Each structure stands twice: as structure tokens, then as C-alpha cells.
Amino acid sequence: MRFFFFHLMPYADLDPDYDKLYPSSWVTLPNSYYDPLKGADLYHRYLDELEYAAELGFEGVGVNEHHQNAYGLMPCPNVFAGALSRRIPDTTKIAVLGRALPVLSNPLSVAEEFAVLDSITRGRLIAGFVRGIGAEYHSLAVNPTESHARFHEAHDLILAAWTKPGPFAWEGRYYHLPHVNLWPRVYQQPHPPIWIPSQGSRETIEYAADPSRKYVYLQTAAPAATLFKTMQSYRDEAERRGYQSSPDQLGWSIKIYVAETDEIARREAKEHVEAFANKFLRMPQEMLLPPGYTSLASMKALINSRKTITGGYRTMEQMIEQGTFICGSPQTVIEQLAEYQRRGGFNIVMAGLHFGTLPHALTKKNIEIFAREVMPALKNAVPGETPRVAAE
């Protein structure tokens, strides 16, 4: 199993009673709730946590992109990747998961940003491409019916800029560039590895699994039952297209909390993971799934799982039962992750070891116990045997 530490960078000091007046922390929550002094402190704290995870031996750290909300304060993940690039060990990868291509006015700027990051890190960049969830289309006033087409053209333009000698002209449906001539070029050849995070869109799975791409598909924001289905869908699509996919093409983004015992872990995590699920993540359906954003088949699947993702009140216990949160002692977390891997067939774990209002001390504790007790057991696990915490 391969482990990355992922951070959403929420505005953790959000007024706890805001939801009495506003239905969501996304799009329409007034920015008067944001205190610039507290925000600056949070940014430095969160970068410290990412650097700490890198020091403790995670294969990589992950940042992402969201706009105009308290859920994630990273509208420009390239800035945070750049801040990390000179301060973490030179063996640690940086995964930008990812740039929301359809909502950006010029994808060539992403090609440039990633080329710079790839050069600064000497080839440690992982390039994530996403369509962006429905809320981003409200925030940036982009037509959601064009989401798939814009994503595909933006992706193709970026790949061409990375791999095709310039200058050349690009004349597409949405983007018109007389001169594509990337300076600098990417460090990794032919280009950085590309990962595609998704909530489970059938179209996205087919796109990532295409034999011309074989991109890593990273399942996000879904119960375990959905995880197993999407992992199998990727494998089935690969087989249908004539090849056998590798577990290294499949990943899972999951919130995790580990402490000395199951009781301590649940007590320390409960308030904070419930704040994540019921305050930061919550949004109306029309915000999550604007008309035209997804196909009818994918819409039905997302609606069926919505109550376990963004709607209704969820307790920590329900999240553990659904498989949207793993919590317990090191041995409990090891066994649960091993079982999920056995059933899902993935190798990559994007571990969300900070969530909601989890304070700095508990976040560092979580990172440290996970790195020192959980990761070694699963990295060295023997197939068919239950991994266990190493003896003192």
C-alpha cells in the first residue's frame, strides 16, 4: 500500500452557528465570516502539518482546488505546492488533486504552473485533473452543460503543450491560441503522472481507464460500497479495452483518525469529523449537481448516494459504518484498511488525517501514530495474513 497525506485546509474557525442562517459553507456564505488574521494563522498551521507528514515518511502530500467556500481554502493549489516544494524532503511527491480544468479561462496557465512545479521539484509532481464539483460552476459562473467537453479539450491542450514541440497553434471549440510554446518544458518525460479524482462518474472512470491514458483513478467522497463498485468498474473497463489494470492505477481518498485505543480515537475525533460532514461538506442538491453537470446515469448514482455524502445529519458512528471514515486504534485501522484494500483492489491511500475542526495537536498526533504504526504494517503486509502493529 502507498500512502499520501491529504489536506483540505478548511476555515476551521468558522462560526459554529452560521448554519442557522445559511444552508451551506459553499458559494453564498458571506465572506464577512472570514477573519484574515485567523486565516493567515491557519494557512501557516496547515503547511506545517503537510511538512510534518512529509518528514515522517509519507510517499507524498496532496493539495487541491476549491473556490469561494469555507470547506477548502485553496483556490490556487499551485501556490501551496510551490510553498512546499523547497521545504519537504526531496524524495516526497507533491500531488495537486487537482486543477478544475473546465472552470478556468485558459488551461495553458495550468500547463505552465505544473511545468514550473515539475522543474522545481525535479520530477516529484503528480498532476491531478478534475472537472470540479457542481458548486464551482456556481462560484465561477461556468455553464455546467459544457463541463465534459471543456475538460476534454483542456486536457488535450495541456498534454499537447507538454509533449509537442512549439510553437504551434491551437484552434479548438473553446480555446483559441495562435502560439503554444511552453517555457519551461516539463521535467518528467513525456509528462508528469496524471491522476483523476472523482466521486464516481461513469464517464470519468471510462476516460481514466482508456488504454491511451491508464491514469490513476482516485475515488473521493463516497461510501465503501461505492468504492468497491467504482474500483471494479475501472478493472472491467480496462479488461474490455484489452489490458489488465494494476492496483497502482486505483486509489482511495478517505478520512482517518488513529489513537492509542478505539475508545480514545472515537472520543477525540467525534466532534470534529461530525463538523466536517454536517457543516463544511453540507450543500443543497442543486448546488452539488447543477442541471447538465453530469449524465443521467451518473446523476442517478450520485443522487442515490447523496444522503451519505452531503445531505442529512450524519453521526461519526454512521460514517464508520458507511465506510466514509476509519477510526480506532492502530490495529483497528490496519485491519480496516487491509480489508477495504482486499475488497477494493487499490494500492494508493490518500489519507485525510485532518478534517473539519480537528485541532493542530490532535492532527499532529494522528499523523505521527499513522506514520509510525499503521503505514509500516501495511507496507510490509504478507498477502493472506492479518497485518499487525510491530512489537515494541
C-alpha positions in Angstrom: 0.0 0.0 0.0 1.2 3.5 -0.8 0.4 6.4 1.5 -0.2 10.1 0.8 -1.2 12.8 3.3 -4.0 15.0 2.1 -5.2 18.3 3.4 -8.4 20.3 2.6 -7.3 23.4 4.5 -10.8 24.3 5.8 -11.6 27.6 7.6 -11.7 25.7 10.9 -12.5 28.9 12.9 -15.9 29.2 11.2 -18.7 30.5 13.5 -20.4 27.3 14.7 -23.9 28.8 14.4 -23.5 30.0 10.8 -25.7 27.2 9.5 -28.7 28.6 11.3 -28.8 31.3 8.7 -27.1 29.7 5.7 -27.7 26.3 4.1 -24.1 25.7 3.2 -20.5 26.8 3.7 -20.2 26.9 -0.1 -20.8 29.7 -2.7 -23.2 32.0 -0.8 -21.8 32.1 2.8 -20.8 35.7 3.3 -17.0 36.2 3.5 -17.6 38.5 6.5 -17.3 35.2 8.4 -13.6 35.1 7.4 -11.1 36.8 9.7 -7.9 37.5 7.7 -5.7 37.2 10.8 -7.1 33.8 11.7 -6.9 32.7 8.1 -3.2 33.6 7.9 -2.6 31.6 11.0 -4.5 28.6 9.6 -2.5 28.7 6.4 0.8 28.5 8.2 -0.5 25.8 10.5 -1.7 23.7 7.6 1.5 24.0 5.8 3.3 22.9 9.0 1.1 19.8 9.1 1.8 18.9 5.4 5.6 19.4 6.1 5.4 17.2 9.2 3.7 14.4 7.2 6.5 14.6 4.6 9.1 14.4 7.4 7.5 11.2 8.8 7.8 9.3 5.5 4.6 9.6 3.5 5.3 9.0 -0.2 3.7 12.3 -0.9 1.4 15.1 0.2 -1.7 16.3 -1.5 -3.4 19.6 -2.0 -6.5 20.5 -4.1 -8.7 23.3 -5.6 -12.0 24.7 -4.4 -13.4 28.2 -4.8 -15.3 30.6 -2.6 -16.1 28.5 0.4 -15.1 27.6 4.0 -14.7 23.9 3.2 -11.3 24.3 1.5 -9.2 27.5 1.4 -7.2 26.5 -1.7 -8.4 28.3 -4.8 -4.9 28.2 -6.2 -3.2 24.9 -5.1 -0.1 25.6 -7.2 0.8 28.3 -4.6 0.8 25.8 -1.8 2.6 23.2 -3.9 5.2 25.8 -4.6 5.5 26.8 -0.9 6.1 23.1 -0.1 8.5 22.3 -2.9 11.6 23.6 -1.2 10.7 22.7 2.4 9.9 19.0 2.3 12.3 16.1 1.7 13.5 15.8 -1.9 12.0 12.3 -2.0 8.4 13.4 -1.2 6.0 13.8 -4.1 3.5 16.7 -4.3 0.1 15.8 -5.7 -2.1 18.6 -6.9 -5.5 16.9 -6.9 -6.3 18.7 -8.9 -6.8 21.7 -11.1 -10.5 22.1 -12.1 -10.0 22.5 -15.8 -13.5 23.4 -17.1 -13.9 26.4 -14.8 -10.5 28.0 -15.7 -10.4 30.5 -18.5 -7.1 29.4 -20.0 -5.8 25.8 -19.5 -2.4 26.8 -20.8 -1.8 28.6 -17.5 -2.1 25.1 -15.8 0.4 23.6 -18.2 2.8 26.4 -17.3 2.2 26.1 -13.5 2.7 22.4 -13.5 5.8 22.6 -15.7 7.3 25.1 -13.2 6.4 22.8 -10.2 7.8 19.8 -12.0 11.0 21.6 -12.6 11.4 23.0 -9.1 10.8 19.5 -7.6 12.9 17.8 -10.2 10.1 15.5 -11.2 8.2 14.9 -8.0 4.9 16.5 -9.2 1.7 14.5 -9.7 -0.7 16.4 -11.9 -4.3 16.0 -10.9 -7.1 17.0 -13.3 -10.7 17.3 -12.2 -13.9 18.8 -13.6 -14.6 20.4 -10.2 -17.8 19.7 -8.2 -21.0 21.4 -9.1 -20.6 24.2 -6.6 -17.5 25.5 -8.5 -19.8 26.2 -11.6 -22.0 28.4 -9.4 -19.0 30.2 -7.9 -17.3 30.9 -11.2 -20.4 31.3 -13.4 -19.4 28.5 -15.9 -22.1 26.6 -17.9 -22.2 23.1 -16.3 -23.5 21.6 -19.6 -20.1 22.3 -21.1 -18.2 20.6 -18.3 -17.2 17.3 -20.0 -16.4 18.9 -23.3 -14.3 21.7 -21.7 -12.5 19.2 -19.6 -11.5 17.0 -22.6 -10.3 19.9 -24.7 -8.4 21.5 -21.8 -6.7 18.2 -21.0 -5.7 17.7 -24.7 -4.4 21.2 -24.9 -2.2 20.7 -21.8 -0.9 17.4 -23.0 0.0 18.9 -26.4 1.7 21.8 -24.7 3.8 19.3 -22.6 4.7 16.9 -25.4 4.5 18.6 -28.8 7.4 20.9 -29.9 6.4 24.5 -30.1 5.4 26.9 -31.3 2.1 25.6 -32.7 -1.4 26.9 -33.0 -4.4 25.5 -31.1 -7.9 26.0 -32.6 -10.5 24.2 -30.6 -14.1 24.6 -29.7 -13.5 26.6 -26.5 -9.8 27.6 -26.7 -8.0 29.5 -29.5 -4.3 30.1 -29.1 -2.2 31.2 -32.0 1.1 30.4 -30.1 1.5 27.4 -27.8 5.2 27.3 -26.9 5.7 26.2 -23.4 8.6 27.7 -21.4 9.7 25.9 -19.3 9.1 22.4 -20.5 8.1 19.7 -18.0 10.9 17.9 -16.2 9.3 14.4 -16.3 9.1 12.9 -19.8 6.9 12.7 -21.6 4.9 14.4 -18.8 4.1 14.2 -15.1 1.9 11.3 -14.0 -1.8 12.3 -14.2 -4.4 11.3 -11.6 -8.1 11.8 -11.9 -10.0 12.2 -8.7 -13.8 11.7 -9.0 -16.9 11.0 -6.9 -17.7 8.0 -9.2 -18.8 9.3 -12.6 -19.1 6.5 -15.1 -17.7 8.8 -17.8 -14.7 9.7 -15.7 -13.9 6.1 -15.0 -14.0 5.2 -18.7 -11.9 8.2 -19.5 -9.2 7.4 -16.9 -9.0 3.7 -17.8 -8.7 4.2 -21.5 -5.5 2.4 -22.7 -4.1 5.5 -24.3 -4.1 7.1 -20.8 -4.2 4.5 -18.0 -4.5 7.3 -15.5 -4.7 6.7 -11.7 -8.4 6.9 -10.7 -8.8 8.3 -7.2 -12.2 7.7 -5.6 -13.4 10.6 -3.4 -16.4 11.4 -1.1 -18.2 8.1 -1.3 -19.2 5.2 0.9 -17.3 1.9 0.8 -20.0 0.2 -1.2 -19.5 2.9 -4.0 -15.7 2.5 -3.7 -15.9 -1.2 -4.4 -18.2 -0.6 -7.4 -16.0 2.1 -9.0 -12.8 0.1 -8.5 -14.4 -2.9 -10.2 -15.8 -0.6 -13.0 -12.2 0.6 -13.7 -10.9 -3.0 -13.9 -13.8 -4.1 -16.1 -13.3 -1.1 -18.4 -9.6 -1.9 -18.7 -10.3 -5.6 -19.5 -12.9 -4.5 -22.0 -10.3 -2.3 -23.7 -7.7 -5.1 -23.8 -5.5 -4.9 -20.8 -5.3 -5.8 -17.1 -5.2 -2.8 -14.8 -2.8 -2.5 -11.9 -3.7 -1.8 -8.2 -1.4 1.2 -8.6 -3.9 2.7 -11.0 -6.5 2.8 -8.2 -6.7 5.0 -5.1 -9.0 6.0 -2.3 -9.3 9.3 -0.5 -10.5 8.6 3.0 -10.7 10.4 6.3 -8.9 8.5 9.1 -8.2 9.0 12.8 -6.0 6.8 14.9 -5.2 7.0 18.6 -4.0 4.7 21.4 -7.3 2.8 21.7 -10.6 2.6 19.9 -12.3 4.5 22.7 -9.8 7.3 22.7 -9.8 7.6 18.9 -13.6 7.9 18.8 -13.8 10.3 21.7 -11.1 12.6 20.2 -12.5 12.5 16.6 -16.2 12.6 17.0 -16.9 16.3 17.3 -14.5 17.2 14.5 -15.5 14.7 11.9 -19.2 15.4 12.5 -18.4 19.1 12.0 -16.7 18.2 8.7 -19.7 16.1 7.5 -22.6 18.2 8.8 -21.2 21.7 8.4 -18.3 22.0 6.0 -19.4 19.4 3.5 -23.2 20.0 3.5 -24.8 21.7 0.5 -28.1 21.7 -1.3 -28.6 19.2 -4.1 -28.9 22.0 -6.7 -25.5 23.3 -5.7 -23.8 19.9 -5.8 -25.5 18.8 -9.1 -26.5 21.7 -11.3 -28.5 20.8 -14.3 -26.4 19.4 -17.1 -23.3 18.8 -15.0 -23.5 15.1 -15.3 -25.1 12.4 -17.4 -28.5 10.9 -16.5 -26.9 7.5 -15.4 -24.2 9.3 -13.3 -26.9 11.6 -11.9 -29.0 8.7 -10.7 -26.0 7.1 -9.0 -24.9 10.3 -7.3 -28.5 11.0 -6.1 -28.7 7.6 -4.6 -25.5 8.1 -2.6 -26.1 11.8 -1.8 -27.6 11.2 1.7 -24.4 9.6 2.7 -22.2 12.5 1.3 -23.7 15.9 1.6 -27.3 15.7 2.8 -28.9 14.9 6.2 -27.2 14.7 9.5 -24.6 12.0 9.9 -23.0 10.8 13.2 -19.5 9.5 13.4 -20.8 6.1 14.0 -22.8 6.2 10.8 -19.8 7.3 8.9 -17.7 4.5 10.2 -20.5 2.0 9.3 -20.7 3.5 5.8 -17.0 3.4 5.3 -16.6 7.1 4.8 -14.5 7.4 8.0 -12.0 5.0 9.6 -11.3 5.4 13.3 -9.7 3.4 16.0 -6.5 2.0 17.5 -3.6 1.3 15.2 -4.6 -2.3 14.9 -8.2 -1.5 14.2 -7.2 1.0 11.4 -4.7 -1.5 10.0 -7.3 -4.3 9.8 -10.0 -2.0 8.3 -7.7 -0.6 5.7 -6.4 -4.1 4.8 -10.0 -5.3 4.4 -11.0 -2.4 2.3 -7.9 -2.9 0.1 -8.7 -6.6 -0.2 -12.3 -5.8 -1.4 -11.4 -2.8 -3.5 -8.1 -3.8 -5.1 -6.4 -0.4 -4.8 -2.8 0.4 -3.7 -3.0 4.1 -3.1 -4.4 5.6 0.1 -4.9 9.4 0.2 -5.2 9.7 3.9 -7.2 12.7 5.2 -5.7 12.9 8.6 -7.1 16.4 9.2 -10.8 17.1 8.9 -13.3 19.7 10.0 -12.3 21.4 13.2 -9.6 18.9 14.3 -7.1 21.0 16.3 -3.4 21.1 15.5 -2.2 19.0 18.4 -4.6 16.1 17.5 -3.8 16.4 13.8 0.0 16.0 14.6 -0.8 13.1 16.9 -2.9 11.5 14.2 -0.2 11.9 11.6 2.5 10.6 13.9 0.7 7.4 15.0 -0.5 6.7 11.5 3.0 7.1 10.1 4.8 5.1 12.8 2.4 2.3 13.5 -0.1 2.0 10.6 2.0 2.6 7.5 4.8 0.1 8.3 2.4 -2.7 9.0 0.6 -2.2 5.7 3.6 -1.6 3.6 5.1 -4.9 4.6 2.0 -6.9 4.9 2.0 -10.5 3.7 -1.0 -11.4 1.4 -3.5 -13.6 3.2 -2.2 -12.7 6.7 -3.7 -10.0 9.0 -1.2 -7.1 9.3 -0.3 -6.2 12.9 1.4 -3.4 14.7 5.1 -4.1 15.1 6.1 -5.2 18.6 8.0 -2.7 20.7 
